[in-house]
């Protein structure tokens, strides 16, 4: 099976190695800046093969070029109207880790409809995946499914902002005082819960289980450092007592009764911090699941590579992750 990889930050590089190890033919790799001109085989940890990383501007899609394109380049759903849309129009399946494309039907219905139409016309599939897919959505749904009744499903995740690339870090509210953070917030124009990773997870989790959301709310709070943190990727040091990240808390009530919650700690990690997932199911038989360590880069790459066969095997269209089968461990990269 042939694949393309877009974006060669830490997750994209990790995916290159996994794709090679699992027998995929990496026919092309594209990047905005990093590793331009590097040999793809060597980057994947194998022998050099003469295929070189190209700039995104050089991408020229055509029918039959690849079975699937994996995008590690963006968070925004509107960014899928560039190279990902061109792939769909050429009949190439697309898998993206864009958080806001995870369940965009309420957030960006017109864009989602355009992408869905392009995928159907091209006879291929578009889906979004990542930690928000198998870890924050499918795994809690499986855990909640083993109890007699789930009155509340609460998901808590901690992720290391320090693993993100400079483009993402540059726009985060880092190194601010409490007053500066408050002044930086949009106030009444604050983004809706749908425009966050947490809100997208709740939409998908509810859709997967057949729950109707009656209200969806979001709270955003700053996280402050206990000690100075050097951030080499952006050439800054965040002094003690200044903002190092955000705590997002999204909460959904449903017509059927259960309450769904997601808390996401996204911050520059200090020495004592650890990435983790915690799931709490409240009801007559409460259950707790604690999964750690949960290395976000390695996990994101593994999930994307593992999801690729599911996307190829899916019907044409924009198939959000709640409509995909639950991800499983498999020995082969090829769909049945």
Long-range contacts (C-beta under 8 A, 24 or more apart in sequence): 1-25, 1-67, 1-68, 1-312, 1-333, 1-334, 2-27, 2-65, 2-66, 2-67, 3-27, 3-66, 3-67, 3-68, 3-69, 3-70, 3-308, 4-28, 4-29, 4-30, 4-65, 4-66, 4-68, 4-69, 4-70, 4-87, 4-92, 5-29, 5-30, 5-69, 5-70, 5-72, 6-30, 6-31, 6-56, 6-59, 6-69, 6-70, 6-71, 6-72, 6-73, 6-83, 7-31, 7-32, 7-71, 7-72, 7-73, 7-74, 8-34, 8-35, 8-43, 8-53, 8-72, 9-34, 9-72, 9-165, 10-163, 10-165, 10-297, 11-72, 11-97, 11-297, 11-300, 11-301, 11-304, 12-70, 12-72, 12-73, 12-301, 13-43, 14-297, 14-298, 14-300, 14-301, 14-302, 15-70, 15-72, 15-301, 15-304, 15-305, 16-40, 16-43, 16-44, 16-45, 17-44, 17-45, 18-301, 18-302, 18-305, 19-44, 19-70, 19-305, 19-333, 20-44, 20-45, 20-46, 21-45, 22-305, 22-332, 22-333, 23-332, 23-333, 24-305, 24-308, 24-333, 26-51, 27-51, 27-65, 27-66, 28-54, 28-59, 28-65, 28-66, 29-53, 29-54, 30-54, 30-55, 30-56, 30-58, 30-59, 30-83, 31-55, 31-56, 32-56, 32-73, 56-83, 59-83, 59-86, 61-86, 61-87, 61-89, 61-90, 61-92, 62-90, 63-90, 63-91, 64-91, 65-90, 65-92, 66-92, 67-92, 67-93, 67-312, 68-92, 68-93, 68-94, 68-95, 68-308, 68-311, 68-312, 69-93, 69-94, 69-95, 70-95, 70-96, 70-304, 70-305, 70-308, 71-95, 71-96, 71-97, 71-98, 72-97, 72-304, 74-98, 75-99, 75-100, 75-168, 76-100, 76-101, 77-101, 77-104, 77-107, 77-108, 77-111, 77-112, 78-108, 78-111, 80-111, 80-115, 80-126, 81-111, 81-114, 81-115, 84-115, 84-126, 85-114, 85-115, 85-118, 87-124, 88-115, 88-118, 88-119, 88-122, 88-124, 88-126, 89-118, 89-121, 89-122, 90-122, 91-122, 91-123, 91-124, 92-122, 92-124, 93-124, 93-125, 93-126, 93-311, 93-312, 94-119, 94-124, 94-125, 94-126, 94-127, 94-311, 95-126, 95-127, 95-128, 95-129, 95-304, 95-307, 95-308, 95-311, 96-126, 96-127, 96-128, 96-129, 97-128, 97-129, 97-130, 97-300, 97-304, 98-128, 99-128, 99-130, 99-132, 99-197, 99-200, 100-195, 100-197, 100-200, 101-128, 102-128, 102-129, 102-130, 102-132, 102-133, 102-197, 102-200, 102-201, 102-204, 102-320, 102-321, 103-200, 103-201, 103-203, 103-204, 103-207, 103-320, 103-321, 103-322, 104-200, 104-320, 105-203, 105-320, 106-194, 106-203, 107-192, 107-194, 107-195, 107-199, 107-200, 112-318, 115-318, 116-317, 116-318, 119-316, 119-317, 119-318, 120-316, 120-317, 122-316, 123-316, 124-316, 125-311, 125-312, 125-314, 125-315, 125-316, 125-317, 125-318, 125-319, 126-311, 126-317, 126-318, 126-319, 127-307, 127-310, 127-311, 127-314, 127-318, 127-319, 127-320, 127-321, 127-324, 128-320, 128-321, 129-303, 129-304, 129-307, 129-321, 130-300, 130-303, 130-304, 131-157, 131-159, 131-294, 131-296, 131-299, 131-300, 131-303, 132-197, 132-200, 132-201, 132-204, 132-321, 133-303, 133-307, 133-321, 133-327, 134-303, 134-306, 134-307, 134-326, 134-327, 135-277, 135-291, 135-294, 135-299, 135-303, 136-201, 136-262, 136-277, 137-201, 137-204, 137-205, 137-208, 137-321, 137-322, 138-208, 138-321, 138-326, 138-327, 139-277, 139-279, 139-289, 139-291, 140-205, 140-279, 140-281, 140-289, 141-205, 141-208, 141-209, 141-326, 142-326, 143-279, 143-281, 143-287, 143-289, 144-209, 144-281, 146-287, 147-281, 147-283, 147-284, 147-285, 147-286, 147-287, 148-283, 148-284, 148-285, 149-283, 149-284, 150-258, 150-281, 150-282, 150-283, 151-257, 151-258, 151-259, 151-282, 151-283, 152-258, 152-259, 152-260, 152-261, 152-280, 152-281, 152-282, 152-283, 153-205, 153-258, 153-259, 153-260, 153-261, 153-279, 153-280, 153-281, 153-282, 154-261, 154-262, 154-263, 154-279, 154-280, 154-281, 154-282, 155-201, 155-261, 155-262, 155-263, 155-277, 155-278, 155-279, 156-262, 156-263, 156-264, 156-265, 156-276, 156-277, 156-278, 156-279, 156-280, 157-262, 157-263, 157-264, 157-265, 157-275, 157-276, 157-277, 157-278, 157-294, 158-264, 158-265, 158-266, 158-267, 158-273, 158-274, 158-275, 158-276, 159-264, 159-265, 159-266, 159-267, 159-275, 159-296, 160-267, 160-268, 160-269, 160-273, 160-275, 160-296, 161-244, 161-245, 161-266, 161-267, 161-268, 161-269, 162-229, 162-231, 162-233, 162-268, 162-269, 163-296, 163-297, 164-233, 165-233, 166-233, 166-234, 169-231, 169-233, 169-234, 170-234, 172-245, 172-246, 173-222, 173-243, 173-246, 174-231, 174-236, 174-238, 174-242, 174-243, 174-244, 174-245, 174-268, 175-236, 175-238, 175-239, 175-242, 175-243, 176-222, 176-242, 176-243, 177-241, 177-242, 177-243, 178-222, 178-224, 180-243, 181-222, 181-243, 185-220, 190-218, 190-220, 191-218, 192-216, 192-218, 193-217, 193-218, 193-250, 196-248, 196-250, 197-248, 197-262, 197-264, 198-248, 198-249, 198-250, 198-262, 198-263, 198-264, 199-250, 201-250, 201-262, 202-250, 202-251, 202-252, 202-260, 202-261, 202-262, 204-320, 204-321, 204-322, 205-260, 205-322, 206-252, 206-254, 206-260, 207-320, 207-322, 208-322, 210-256, 211-254, 211-255, 211-256, 211-258, 211-260, 212-254, 212-255, 212-256, 213-252, 213-253, 213-254, 213-255, 213-260, 214-253, 214-254, 214-255, 215-252, 215-253, 216-250, 216-251, 216-252, 217-250, 217-251, 217-252, 218-248, 218-249, 218-250, 219-248, 219-249, 219-250, 220-246, 220-247, 220-248, 220-249, 221-246, 221-247, 221-249, 222-246, 222-247, 223-247, 223-265, 223-267, 225-268, 225-270, 226-270, 227-270, 229-268, 229-270, 231-268, 238-268, 244-268, 244-270, 303-327, 305-333, 306-330, 308-333, 309-333, 309-334, 309-335, 310-335
